[in-house]
């Protein structure tokens, strides 16, 4: 890893160790996402190791030859490997080779950064000249490979290169030439041939790859002229675009996308105006969103916006396609303010230019509604979601996948407003149509299945929800895998059901496990991690560990304040949860202030009739009762009990809690209500 930011989102939190190799000595100054980092200098070989290695690689050399060569090459393992490899097949003596090293080579000496040892630069030049003399095509192949990512380069990518489009590479149209070049590069340890462990798309045969060392990659790429760079980059990105990758929503193709995406940067795909290459970029961004690679997606989409605007103009149709994917990825990371700006700009322009029934405008408007949900502007989001769904119905009919997406999003808006019964009705209808049109294993079908189960749980129908969630967790694991954010969300809700449906110990353990997995995959600041951490903190309080609960709740509150601000419902609700823990710890004066404040602020933000406001008022009622303020407590109960019954029904846990509070003896056994954030 050349720079720390390249791997920040790959380094898990929690216990354990991570080994990172780098040539960058400044790593010692970086501790992002690491509890503690230590820089360990990796030395070159000891001389006896060098001699033994050279003699295994080049049996014709004597121990004295090997010792002289090791000294000249400064015991650098990669140099020893490459040089011994070709000296073993050469008539040149070690003494002659060392004379070349000492004298340097005027022609074709590779100019690279100063962190490469001089011996490496000179030795590489000698080897490069040797390759040019014997198999010049091998040098051309190396140059092309430098426009894929260093490390593993699947051979099937090379087989998709349009050789006749790059000057000097026409000879590779004969497969024998490619095989010969690969063989020579292998024999001199310039590359390795390895199995990828993955079958090539459309074939049952296991894939193979060339492995190119990072130093070789960097040196080859650094010596190219501007014209050569342009030609090789065009060939590489053309090969990537030609891969049969299917649809990003097809889970079966995700391994293919995962094999493509590391090469995008090196092939300079963002500099191309070719439609197939731009389609590749958009498809890869969609895959990153669906598979949960949000950070990587943003790092691709942000520069793509800059590059494409310069290449195509600010209002080119491709810009709106890119904006859609960019905003989705930003939203998935909780950056709702930026995603709102991106989506609003697209929706406003497209609506004015093309009209409000244009499909690109509707797509941008749908993203804007999601941003409004993320920002806590639920009434606005509902109005916009309803309008979008009605317009899709007019333009495309009820069974088009985009209309179903709009139906799904409308249900999310209803759920966030506490209208759980209406959300369930719409989610069930969407699920039935998605199963019929898209199949049971499609990610969007599974998403609807999960939403239906969540609606049941929020309605207090925990047993039904637990059964449904158990089934959908198994289907998620089989279809999209354990490392998908949607699977984590399903597991989280199943654990909540078990915790509240009579098995709190099992539920608590399951919540802790899914939180650890979420930390590992998404990091501590991701919206899903914050949501799950809030649930774990509530479970710890109920289980009698208020100190642990206090620590976790404080992390959640700090995360929401930073992400959403002090006035967002999630911040208000989790601050109220913090008050419940302080009550348990005996800090009654501070606790009751926080509990009362959460009740007032939540009612002012989402309305008195919202379940979150009703729940926060329940906590205030319980705190008043236990503080000797029974009259004030019953006043809250008389106002909010009927609201709970009208909105959620007489059997809902919140309604039942208000009824229980009317009986002084039963009221003593009431537990506080825990605020629970939701996905937008």
C-alpha positions in Angstrom: 0.0 0.0 0.0 1.7 3.2 -1.2 -0.5 5.6 0.9 -2.5 5.1 4.1 -5.8 6.4 2.5 -5.7 3.5 0.0 -6.5 1.0 2.7 -8.3 2.9 5.4 -11.7 1.3 4.7 -10.1 -2.1 4.5 -8.5 -2.1 8.0 -11.0 -3.5 10.6 -11.4 -2.2 14.1 -11.3 -4.3 17.2 -8.8 -6.9 18.3 -6.3 -8.6 16.1 -3.4 -7.6 13.8 -3.1 -6.4 10.3 0.1 -6.7 8.2 0.6 -4.0 5.6 3.7 -3.9 3.3 4.8 -0.6 1.8 7.8 1.2 0.5 6.5 4.4 2.1 8.4 5.2 5.4 5.9 7.8 6.4 3.4 5.1 7.5 4.8 5.4 11.0 2.9 8.8 11.3 -0.5 7.3 10.5 -2.8 5.6 12.9 -6.2 6.0 11.2 -8.5 3.1 12.1 -5.5 1.4 13.9 -5.3 1.1 17.6 -1.5 1.3 17.3 0.9 0.9 14.4 4.5 -0.2 14.4 6.9 0.3 11.5 9.0 -2.9 11.0 11.9 -2.5 8.6 12.1 -5.6 6.3 15.8 -6.2 5.7 17.5 -7.6 2.6 18.9 -11.2 2.7 21.8 -12.1 4.9 24.8 -13.0 2.6 24.5 -16.7 3.2 20.8 -16.5 2.3 21.7 -14.7 -0.9 24.3 -17.2 -1.9 22.0 -20.1 -1.3 19.2 -18.5 -3.1 21.3 -17.6 -6.2 22.7 -21.2 -6.4 19.2 -22.7 -6.4 18.2 -20.2 -9.1 21.4 -20.6 -11.1 23.0 -23.9 -10.5 25.9 -23.2 -12.9 27.3 -20.4 -10.7 29.9 -21.3 -8.1 29.6 -20.2 -4.4 32.2 -17.5 -5.1 30.2 -16.3 -8.2 27.1 -16.1 -6.1 28.9 -14.2 -3.3 30.2 -11.6 -5.8 26.8 -11.2 -7.4 25.0 -10.8 -4.1 27.4 -8.1 -3.1 27.0 -6.2 -6.4 23.2 -6.4 -6.1 23.1 -5.4 -2.5 21.4 -8.6 -1.5 18.0 -7.4 -2.9 15.9 -10.5 -3.3 14.0 -9.5 -6.4 17.2 -8.5 -8.2 18.9 -11.8 -7.2 15.9 -13.7 -8.5 15.8 -12.0 -11.9 19.5 -11.7 -12.5 20.4 -15.3 -11.5 17.5 -16.5 -13.7 18.9 -15.0 -16.9 22.6 -15.5 -16.0 21.9 -19.2 -15.7 20.8 -19.2 -19.4 23.5 -16.8 -20.5 27.1 -17.2 -21.5 28.0 -14.0 -19.7 30.2 -14.5 -16.6 29.4 -12.9 -13.3 32.6 -10.7 -13.7 31.3 -9.4 -17.0 27.9 -8.7 -15.5 29.4 -6.8 -12.6 31.5 -4.7 -15.0 28.2 -3.7 -16.7 26.8 -2.8 -13.3 29.8 -0.8 -12.3 30.0 1.1 -15.6 26.3 1.7 -15.9 24.4 1.7 -19.2 23.9 4.9 -21.1 21.1 3.8 -23.2 17.6 3.0 -21.8 18.6 3.5 -18.1 15.2 3.6 -16.4 14.5 6.9 -14.7 12.5 6.3 -11.6 12.1 7.9 -8.2 15.0 8.0 -5.8 13.7 5.4 -3.4 14.8 2.7 -5.9 18.4 1.6 -5.3 20.8 2.5 -8.1 21.7 -1.2 -8.4 18.1 -2.0 -9.2 17.8 0.7 -11.9 21.0 -0.5 -13.6 20.3 -4.2 -13.3 16.8 -3.7 -14.6 18.2 -1.8 -17.6 20.5 -4.7 -18.4 17.7 -7.2 -18.1 15.4 -5.0 -20.3 18.1 -4.9 -23.0 18.4 -8.6 -22.8 14.7 -9.0 -23.3 14.7 -6.6 -26.2 17.4 -8.5 -28.0 15.9 -12.0 -27.5 12.1 -11.6 -27.4 11.1 -7.9 -28.1 7.4 -8.8 -27.7 8.0 -9.6 -24.1 8.9 -5.9 -23.5 5.7 -4.8 -25.3 3.7 -7.2 -23.1 5.3 -5.8 -19.9 4.4 -2.3 -21.0 0.8 -3.3 -21.6 0.6 -5.1 -18.2 1.7 -1.9 -16.5 -1.7 -0.5 -17.4 -3.4 -3.1 -15.3 -3.0 -3.1 -11.5 0.3 -4.4 -10.1 0.0 -7.9 -8.7 -2.4 -10.3 -10.3 -3.5 -9.7 -13.9 -5.9 -12.4 -15.2 -4.9 -13.8 -18.5 -8.4 -13.6 -19.8 -8.1 -9.8 -19.7 -5.1 -10.0 -22.1 -7.1 -12.3 -24.4 -9.6 -9.4 -24.8 -7.1 -6.9 -25.9 -7.7 -5.7 -29.5 -4.0 -6.2 -30.5 -4.4 -4.7 -33.9 -5.4 -1.3 -32.4 -2.0 -0.7 -30.7 0.9 0.0 -32.9 3.6 -2.7 -32.6 1.3 -5.3 -30.9 -0.1 -6.8 -34.1 2.2 -9.9 -33.6 0.2 -10.9 -30.5 -2.8 -11.7 -32.7 -0.9 -15.0 -33.0 -1.4 -16.8 -29.6 2.0 -18.4 -29.9 3.7 -15.1 -29.7 1.9 -14.3 -26.4 2.8 -17.7 -25.0 6.5 -17.2 -25.9 6.6 -13.8 -24.4 5.1 -15.0 -21.2 7.5 -17.9 -21.0 10.6 -15.7 -21.3 9.3 -13.3 -18.7 8.7 -16.2 -16.3 12.1 -17.6 -16.9 13.7 -14.3 -15.8 11.3 -13.9 -12.9 9.9 -10.7 -14.3 6.5 -12.2 -13.9 5.0 -15.3 -12.3 2.1 -17.4 -13.6 -0.4 -18.3 -11.0 -3.9 -19.8 -10.6 -6.6 -17.3 -9.6 -8.9 -19.8 -8.0 -11.8 -18.4 -10.0 -13.3 -19.8 -13.2 -13.3 -17.6 -16.3 -16.7 -16.3 -17.2 -18.4 -18.7 -19.5 -15.9 -21.5 -18.9 -15.6 -24.2 -16.3 -11.8 -24.0 -16.5 -9.9 -22.3 -13.6 -8.5 -18.9 -14.4 -4.8 -18.1 -14.5 -3.0 -14.8 -14.0 0.3 -13.1 -14.5 1.7 -11.7 -11.3 3.8 -8.5 -11.8 5.8 -7.2 -8.9 4.9 -3.6 -7.9 8.5 -2.4 -8.4 8.7 -3.8 -11.9 5.2 -2.4 -12.6 6.3 1.1 -11.5 9.6 1.1 -13.4 8.1 -0.1 -16.7 5.3 2.4 -16.5 7.6 5.2 -15.6 9.7 4.9 -18.7 6.9 5.3 -21.3 6.5 8.3 -23.5 3.2 10.2 -23.6 2.2 8.7 -26.9 3.0 5.1 -25.7 1.0 5.7 -22.5 -2.1 6.8 -24.4 -1.9 3.7 -26.7 -1.4 1.2 -24.0 -4.0 2.7 -21.7 -6.5 2.6 -24.6 -5.7 -1.1 -25.2 -6.1 -2.0 -21.5 -9.4 -0.2 -20.9 -10.8 -1.6 -24.1 -10.0 -5.1 -22.7 -11.7 -4.3 -19.4 -14.8 -3.0 -21.2 -14.9 -6.1 -23.4 -15.2 -8.5 -20.4 -18.6 -10.3 -20.3 -19.7 -8.9 -16.9 -23.5 -9.1 -17.1 -25.7 -6.9 -15.0 -24.3 -5.4 -11.7 -27.5 -6.6 -9.9 -26.7 -10.2 -10.9 -25.0 -11.6 -7.8 -23.5 -14.4 -9.9 -21.4 -11.8 -11.7 -20.0 -10.1 -8.6 -16.7 -12.1 -8.6 -16.2 -10.9 -12.2 -16.7 -7.2 -11.1 -14.4 -7.7 -8.1 -11.7 -8.9 -10.5 -12.2 -5.9 -12.8 -12.4 -3.0 -10.4 -8.8 -3.0 -9.2 -7.6 -2.3 -12.7 -9.8 0.7 -13.5 -7.4 3.3 -12.1 -4.3 1.9 -13.9 -6.1 1.7 -17.3 -7.0 5.4 -16.8 -10.7 4.7 -17.6 -11.8 8.1 -16.5 -9.9 9.7 -19.3 -11.9 7.9 -22.0 -14.9 9.3 -24.0 -15.6 5.9 -25.4 -19.2 4.8 -24.5 -18.2 1.1 -23.7 -15.6 2.3 -21.3 -18.0 4.8 -19.7 -20.6 2.0 -19.4 -17.9 0.0 -17.6 -17.4 2.7 -15.1 -21.1 3.1 -14.4 -21.6 -0.6 -14.1 -18.7 -0.9 -11.6 -20.1 1.9 -9.5 -23.4 0.2 -9.4 -21.7 -3.1 -8.3 -19.8 -1.2 -5.6 -23.0 0.1 -4.2 -24.9 -3.2 -4.3 -22.0 -5.1 -2.8 -21.3 -2.6 0.0 -18.0 -1.3 -1.4 -19.1 2.3 -0.6 -15.8 3.9 0.2 -14.1 2.5 -3.0 -17.1 3.6 -5.0 -16.9 7.2 -3.8 -13.2 7.3 -4.5 -14.0 6.3 -8.1 -17.1 8.4 -8.6 -15.7 11.7 -7.2 -12.8 11.9 -9.7 -15.1 10.6 -12.4 -17.4 13.6 -11.9 -14.5 16.0 -12.3 -13.0 14.2 -15.3 -16.3 13.7 -17.2 -17.4 17.3 -16.7 -14.2 18.4 -18.3 -14.4 15.9 -21.1 -18.2 16.0 -21.8 -19.6 19.2 -20.4 -21.6 19.8 -17.2 -24.9 18.9 -18.7 -24.1 15.8 -20.8 -26.5 12.9 -20.3 -23.6 10.8 -18.9 -23.2 13.3 -16.1 -26.7 12.6 -14.8 -26.0 8.8 -14.9 -22.8 9.3 -12.9 -24.5 11.7 -10.5 -27.1 9.0 -9.6 -24.4 6.5 -8.7 -22.3 9.0 -6.9 -25.2 10.2 -4.7 -26.2 6.6 -3.9 -22.7 5.9 -2.6 -22.5 9.1 -0.6 -25.9 8.4 0.9 -24.8 4.9 1.9 -21.9 6.4 3.8 -24.3 8.9 5.6 -23.1 12.0 3.7 -26.7 13.2 3.1 -25.8 16.8 2.7 -23.5 16.2 -0.2 -25.8 13.6 -1.8 -28.7 16.1 -1.5 -26.7 18.8 -3.4 -25.8 16.3 -6.1 -29.3 14.9 -6.6 -31.1 18.3 -6.3 -28.9 19.8 -9.0 -29.7 16.9 -11.3 -33.4 16.9 -10.5 -33.8 20.6 -10.9 -32.0 20.7 -14.3 -33.6 17.7 -15.8 -37.1 18.7 -14.6 -36.7 22.1 -16.2 -35.2 20.8 -19.4 -37.1 17.6 -20.0 -40.2 17.8 -17.8 -41.3 16.1 -14.6 -42.2 12.8 -16.3 -38.7 12.3 -17.7 -37.2 9.1 -16.4 -33.8 10.6 -15.6 -35.5 13.4 -13.7 -37.6 10.9 -11.8 -34.5 8.9 -10.9 -32.8 12.0 -9.5 -35.9 13.0 -7.7 -36.1 9.6 -6.1 -32.6 10.0 -4.8 -33.5 13.5 -3.5 -36.3 11.9 -1.5 -33.9 9.5 0.0 -31.6 12.4 1.0 -34.5 14.1 2.7 -35.2 11.0 4.6 -31.6 10.9 5.7 -31.7 14.5 6.8 -34.8 13.8 8.9 -37.2 15.8 6.7 -39.8 13.0 6.6 -42.9 14.9 5.6 -41.2 16.4 2.6 -39.8 13.0 1.7 -43.3 11.4 1.8 -44.8 14.1 -0.4 -42.0 13.7 -3.0 -42.0 9.9 -2.8 -45.8 9.8 -3.4 -45.5 12.1 -6.4 -42.6 10.1 -7.9 -44.5 6.8 -7.5 -47.6 8.3 -9.2 -45.6 9.6 -12.1 -43.8 6.3 -12.6 -47.2 4.6 -12.6 -48.4 6.9 -15.3 -45.3 6.5 -17.5 -44.3 2.8 -17.0 -47.2 1.0 -15.3 -47.2 -0.8 -12.0 -45.1 -3.8 -12.9 -42.0 -2.0 -14.2 -38.9 -2.4 -11.9 -38.6 1.4 -11.5 -42.2 1.7 -10.4 -41.5 -1.0 -7.8 -38.4 0.8 -6.6 -40.6 3.9 -6.1 -43.2 1.8 -4.2 -40.4 0.5 -2.0 -39.1 4.0 -1.3 -42.6 5.2 -0.5 -42.9 2.5 2.1 -39.6 3.6 3.6 -41.0 7.1 3.9 -44.1 5.8 5.6 -42.1 3.7 8.0 -39.9 6.6 9.1 -43.2 8.5 9.8 -44.3 5.7 12.1 -47.0 4.5 9.7 -45.9 0.9 10.0 -49.2 -0.7 8.9 -49.3 1.3 5.7 -45.6 0.5 5.1 -46.3 -3.3 5.6 -49.2 -3.3 3.1 -47.1 -1.6 0.4 -44.0 -3.7 1.1 -46.0 -6.9 0.8 -47.4 -5.8 -2.6 -43.9 -4.8 -3.8 -42.4 -8.1 -2.6 -45.0 -10.2 -4.5 -44.4 -8.3 -7.7 -40.6 -8.4 -7.3 -40.7 -12.1 -6.7 -42.8 -12.6 -9.8 -40.8 -10.3 -12.1 -37.2 -10.5 -10.7 -37.0 -13.8 -9.0 -36.6 -14.8 -5.3 -32.8 -14.4 -5.2 -32.6 -10.8 -6.7 -31.1 -8.3 -4.1 -34.1 -6.0 -4.5 -36.5 -9.0 -3.8 -34.6 -9.8 -0.7 -34.7 -6.2 0.3 -38.5 -6.2 0.1 -38.6 -9.4 2.1 -36.5 -7.9 4.8 -38.6 -4.7 4.9 -41.8 -6.7 5.4 -40.2 -8.5 8.3 -39.0 -5.2 9.8 -42.5 -3.7 9.5 -43.9 -6.7 11.4 -41.3 -6.2 14.2 -42.1 -2.5 14.4 -45.8 -3.3 14.7 -44.9 -5.5 17.7 -45.6 -8.8 16.0 -42.2 -10.2 17.1 -43.0 -13.9 16.6 -44.1 -13.4 13.0 -41.2 -11.2 12.4 -38.7 -13.7 13.9 -39.9 -16.4 11.6 -39.8 -14.2 8.6 -36.3 -12.9 9.5 -34.9 -16.4 10.1 -35.9 -17.3 6.6 -34.6 -14.1 5.0 -31.3 -14.3 6.8 -30.7 -17.8 5.3 -31.7 -16.5 1.8 -29.4 -13.5 2.1 -26.5 -15.6 3.2 -27.0 -17.9 0.2 -27.6 -15.2 -2.4 -25.4 -12.2 -1.5 -23.1 -13.6 1.2 -22.3 -12.8 4.8 -20.2 -9.7 4.0 -23.0 -7.7 2.4 -24.5 -4.8 4.4 -28.0 -6.0 3.6 -27.2 -9.4 5.2 -25.9 -7.6 8.3 -29.1 -5.6 8.5 -31.2 -8.8 8.3 -29.1 -10.4 11.0 -29.4 -7.3 13.2 -33.2 -7.4 13.0 -33.3 -11.1 13.7 -31.2 -10.6 16.8 -33.5 -7.8 18.0 -36.5 -10.1 17.6 -34.9 -12.7 19.7 -33.9 -10.2 22.3 -37.5 -8.9 22.7 -39.3 -12.1 22.0 -38.3 -14.0 25.2 -34.6 -14.9 24.7 -32.6 -11.8 25.6 -29.3 -13.6 26.3 -29.3 -15.1 22.8 -30.4 -11.9 21.2 -27.7 -9.9 23.1 -24.9 -12.3 21.9 -26.2 -12.2 18.4 -26.3 -8.4 18.4 -22.7 -8.2 19.7 -21.6 -10.6 16.9 -23.3 -8.6 14.1 -21.8 -5.4 15.5 -18.3 -6.9 15.3 -18.9 -8.0 11.7 -20.2 -4.5 10.8 -17.2 -2.8 12.4 -14.9 -5.1 10.4 -16.7 -4.5 7.1 -17.9 -0.9 7.3 -16.0 0.8 10.2 -17.3 2.5 13.3 -18.7 5.6 11.7 -20.9 4.0 9.1 -24.7 4.6 9.5 -25.4 0.8 9.8 -22.7 0.4 12.4 -24.1 3.3 14.5 -27.6 1.8 14.2 -26.4 -1.6 15.4 -24.2 -0.2 18.1 -27.3 1.7 19.5 -29.1 -1.7 19.7 -26.1 -3.3 21.5 -26.0 -0.5 24.0 -29.7 -0.9 24.8 -29.2 -4.6 25.2 -26.3 -4.0 27.6 -28.4 -1.7 29.7 -31.2 -4.2 30.0 -28.7 -7.0 30.8 -27.3 -5.0 33.7 -24.1 -3.6 32.3 -24.8 0.2 32.4 -21.1 1.1 32.2 -20.7 -0.7 28.9 -24.0 0.7 27.7 -22.9 4.2 28.6 -19.7 3.9 26.6 -21.5 2.6 23.5 -24.3 5.1 23.7 -21.8 7.9 24.0 -20.1 6.7 20.8 -23.5 6.6 19.0 -24.5 10.1 20.1 -21.1 11.5 19.1 -21.5 9.8 15.7 -24.9 11.1 15.0 -24.0 14.6 16.2 -21.1 14.7 13.7 -23.0 13.1 10.8 -26.5 14.7 11.2 -26.3 17.6 13.7 -27.9 18.2 17.1 -31.5 18.6 15.9 -31.8 15.4 13.9 -34.3 12.8 15.4 -31.6 10.2 15.6 -29.4 12.5 17.7 -32.3 13.4 19.9 -33.4 9.8 20.4 -30.0 8.4 21.2 -29.4 11.3 23.6 -32.6 10.1 25.3 -31.2 6.5 25.4 -28.1 8.0 27.1 -30.4 9.5 29.8 -31.9 6.0 30.4 -28.4 4.7 31.2 -27.6 7.5 33.5 -30.8 6.7 35.4 -29.7 3.1 35.8 -26.3 4.4 37.1 -28.1 6.4 39.7 -27.4 9.8 38.1 -31.1 10.7 38.5 -31.0 14.5 38.2 -29.0 14.5 35.0 -30.9 11.5 33.7 -34.4 13.0 34.1 -33.2 16.2 32.4 -32.0 14.2 29.3 -35.1 12.1 29.3 -37.5 15.0 29.5 -35.5 17.0 26.9 -35.6 14.1 24.4 -39.4 13.8 24.8 -39.9 17.5 24.1 -37.4 17.8 21.3 -38.7 14.6 19.6 -42.3 15.8 19.7 -41.3 19.1 18.3 -39.2 17.5 15.5 -41.4 14.6 14.3 -44.8 15.5 15.9 -46.6 14.4 19.0 -48.3 11.5 17.2 -45.1 9.8 16.0 -44.1 6.5 17.7 -40.7 8.0 18.6 -42.3 10.9 20.4 -44.8 8.6 22.1 -41.9 6.3 23.2 -39.8 9.2 24.5 -42.9 10.5 26.4 -43.3 7.0 27.9 -39.8 7.3 29.3 -40.5 10.7 30.8 -43.7 9.3 32.3 -41.8 6.5 34.0 -39.1 8.8 35.3 -41.7 11.2 36.7 -43.6 8.3 38.4 -40.3 7.1 40.1 -39.4 10.6 41.1 -42.6 11.1 43.1 -44.4 13.2 40.5 -47.3 10.9 39.9 -49.8 13.6 38.8 -47.4 14.9 36.1 -46.7 11.3 35.0 -50.4 10.4 34.6 -50.9 13.6 32.6 -48.4 12.3 30.0 -50.1 8.9 30.1 -53.5 10.4 29.4 -52.2 12.3 26.4 -50.1 9.6 24.8 -51.8 6.4 25.6 -54.7 7.1 23.1 -52.2 8.3 20.5 -50.4 5.0 20.7 -53.6 3.0 20.4 -54.8 5.1 17.5 -51.6 4.8 15.5 -50.3 1.4 16.5 -53.3 -0.5 17.7 -54.3 -1.8 21.2 -51.9 -4.7 21.2 -48.7 -2.9 20.4 -46.1 -2.9 23.2 -46.1 0.9 23.5 -49.9 0.9 23.9 -49.7 -1.9 26.4 -47.1 0.0 28.4 -49.3 3.0 28.8 -52.2 0.7 29.9 -49.8 -0.9 32.4 -48.8 2.5 33.8 -52.5 3.1 34.8 -52.1 0.3 37.5 -49.7 1.5 40.3 -48.6 -2.0 41.1 -47.9 -3.1 37.5 -46.3 0.3 36.7 -43.4 -0.5 39.0 -42.4 -3.3 36.6 -42.4 -1.1 33.5 -39.1 -0.8 31.7 -38.0 2.2 29.7 -38.5 2.3 25.9 -35.3 2.3 23.8 -35.2 4.6 20.8 -34.2 2.7 17.6 -32.8 4.5 14.5 -33.8 3.2 11.1 -32.2 2.9 7.6 -33.4 5.6 5.2 
